[in-house]
Amino acid sequence: MYSRFYRLRQDAAPGPLDSPVSAGGVYDGFAGKLLLADNNLFSVSFGVLPDDPELKLLREPAFFAAAAAQLPAIAAWVDPNRSRPVTDRPLAIGALRNRLRRLVSHDGRPVVHGLHLVGDSLCMTNQVFALGVSLALEQAVIISEALRKYPTDLAAQTLEVDKEVVGRIAPHFEDVVAQDRARTEMWRAAYASSGREPDLSGIHAATVSDLDRRLTRQQLLRELRRAG
Ligand SMILES: Cc1cc2nc3c(=O)[nH]c(=O)nc-3n(C[C@H](O)[C@H](O)[C@H](O)COP(=O)(O)OP(=O)(O)OC[C@H]3O[C@@H](n4cnc5c(N)ncnc54)[C@H](O)[C@@H]3O)c2cc1C
């Protein structure tokens, strides 16, 4: 993912949003999203396949600016009359991994006593979904409930926590995994064949409503080459 922060110019009005805090969405071959921050700041981020060599151009400020100007939802925000970048250049982040750790073995026994995981050490989800803090708070509730229920029985605590993690945390984790997989397949198809219709069958309704097929990877690349 490539991101850059911008600040609105003094007295400049904010651009349009399509949710209370964001604009943009998932496109055919990449994602482009604006997120509001405080103090007149906002970020613009592009999500791309890690193995898409051409879209690595987005690391360069000029290409990043050209791409942002192509996104209907974001173009108005990054107009130089309205805002200016405050980060020197686009920053890259990789390894947006999904991971769920359980402390109970396949045959149902605790693998450790007296240790409970919370936060990313228990469940890490692709940051794009912004679930990490909510899931961590839910885990804290799960652990405190288990400690109250079994104050001295360490094995029972671990089994109780695991049962609740499977019931209350794992469904969110699995949803993110399924959406990541479906989007990756769609982007791979876009990369392999620009003319093919994306297969959206595995993508969650919320993401589908975000999907804007008007701009394809091929069109974006054309604009980037023009900018170069
Ligand atoms: C780019 C990005 C955007 C995100 N956006 C959102 C969002 O919008 N909404 C949301 O809910 N979540 C978001 N998340 C996820 C969220 O930040 C994490 O889920 C959350 O911070 C996890 O909290 P944590 O305490 O488990 O781990 P962390 O916040 O990673 O804290 C772990 C701490 O342990 C320290 N540490 C590590 N090793 C050691 C050691 N050996 N000794 C001592 N200290 C150590 C680290 O320095 C760190 O301070 C985002 C994450 C990223 C990376």
The ligand as a MOL file (V3000), in Angstrom:
LIG
                    3D

  0  0  0     0  0            999 V3000
M  V30 BEGIN CTAB
M  V30 COUNTS 53 58 0 0 0
M  V30 BEGIN ATOM
M  V30 1 C -1.2060 1.4170 9.1600 0
M  V30 2 C -2.1610 0.8660 10.1840 0
M  V30 3 C -3.4270 1.4150 10.2670 0
M  V30 4 C -4.3380 0.9150 11.2070 0
M  V30 5 N -5.5810 1.4790 11.2750 0
M  V30 6 C -6.4360 1.0430 12.2040 0
M  V30 7 C -7.7100 1.6570 12.3480 0
M  V30 8 O -8.0450 2.6050 11.6420 0
M  V30 9 N -8.5560 1.1730 13.2750 0
M  V30 10 C -8.2170 0.1190 14.0860 0
M  V30 11 O -9.0140 -0.2830 14.9380 0
M  V30 12 N -7.0050 -0.4830 13.9840 0
M  V30 13 C -6.1140 -0.0400 13.0710 0
M  V30 14 N -4.9000 -0.6370 12.9640 0
M  V30 15 C -4.5970 -1.8090 13.8090 0
M  V30 16 C -4.2330 -1.3730 15.2190 0
M  V30 17 O -3.2080 -0.3870 15.1530 0
M  V30 18 C -3.7400 -2.6030 15.9840 0
M  V30 19 O -4.7270 -3.6270 15.9050 0
M  V30 20 C -3.4870 -2.2660 17.4280 0
M  V30 21 O -2.5130 -1.2370 17.5380 0
M  V30 22 C -2.9990 -3.5100 18.1690 0
M  V30 23 O -2.6480 -3.1460 19.4780 0
M  V30 24 P -1.5970 -4.0000 20.2530 0
M  V30 25 O -1.4760 -3.3460 21.6090 0
M  V30 26 O -1.9650 -5.4430 20.1950 0
M  V30 27 O -0.2230 -3.8890 19.4550 0
M  V30 28 P 0.6410 -2.5970 19.1580 0
M  V30 29 O -0.1760 -1.3740 19.0910 0
M  V30 30 O 1.5070 -2.9840 17.9980 0
M  V30 31 O 1.5450 -2.4550 20.4590 0
M  V30 32 C 2.5930 -3.3590 20.7480 0
M  V30 33 C 3.6590 -2.5820 21.4960 0
M  V30 34 O 4.6370 -3.4970 21.9790 0
M  V30 35 C 5.9140 -2.9550 21.7450 0
M  V30 36 N 6.8660 -4.0700 21.6950 0
M  V30 37 C 7.0390 -4.9760 20.7140 0
M  V30 38 N 7.9900 -5.8530 21.0540 0
M  V30 39 C 8.4020 -5.5220 22.2890 0
M  V30 40 C 9.3780 -6.0560 23.1920 0
M  V30 41 N 10.0820 -7.1370 22.8800 0
M  V30 42 N 9.5410 -5.4220 24.3690 0
M  V30 43 C 8.8230 -4.3410 24.7250 0
M  V30 44 N 7.8790 -3.7840 23.9040 0
M  V30 45 C 7.6840 -4.3690 22.7040 0
M  V30 46 C 5.7740 -2.2290 20.4120 0
M  V30 47 O 6.7700 -1.2560 20.2820 0
M  V30 48 C 4.3910 -1.5880 20.5750 0
M  V30 49 O 4.4400 -0.3450 21.2250 0
M  V30 50 C -3.9650 -0.1580 12.0590 0
M  V30 51 C -2.6670 -0.6910 11.9640 0
M  V30 52 C -1.7790 -0.1790 11.0450 0
M  V30 53 C -0.3750 -0.7660 10.9950 0
M  V30 END ATOM
M  V30 BEGIN BOND
M  V30 1 1 1 2
M  V30 2 1 2 3
M  V30 3 2 2 52
M  V30 4 2 3 4
M  V30 5 1 4 5
M  V30 6 1 4 50
M  V30 7 2 5 6
M  V30 8 1 6 7
M  V30 9 1 6 13
M  V30 10 2 7 8
M  V30 11 1 7 9
M  V30 12 1 9 10
M  V30 13 2 10 11
M  V30 14 1 10 12
M  V30 15 2 12 13
M  V30 16 1 13 14
M  V30 17 1 14 15
M  V30 18 1 14 50
M  V30 19 1 15 16
M  V30 20 1 16 17
M  V30 21 1 16 18
M  V30 22 1 18 19
M  V30 23 1 18 20
M  V30 24 1 20 21
M  V30 25 1 20 22
M  V30 26 1 22 23
M  V30 27 1 23 24
M  V30 28 2 24 25
M  V30 29 1 24 26
M  V30 30 1 24 27
M  V30 31 1 27 28
M  V30 32 2 28 29
M  V30 33 1 28 30
M  V30 34 1 28 31
M  V30 35 1 31 32
M  V30 36 1 32 33
M  V30 37 1 33 34
M  V30 38 1 33 48
M  V30 39 1 34 35
M  V30 40 1 35 36
M  V30 41 1 35 46
M  V30 42 1 36 37
M  V30 43 1 36 45
M  V30 44 2 37 38
M  V30 45 1 38 39
M  V30 46 1 39 40
M  V30 47 2 39 45
M  V30 48 1 40 41
M  V30 49 2 40 42
M  V30 50 1 42 43
M  V30 51 2 43 44
M  V30 52 1 44 45
M  V30 53 1 46 47
M  V30 54 1 46 48
M  V30 55 1 48 49
M  V30 56 2 50 51
M  V30 57 1 51 52
M  V30 58 1 52 53
M  V30 END BOND
M  V30 END CTAB
M  END
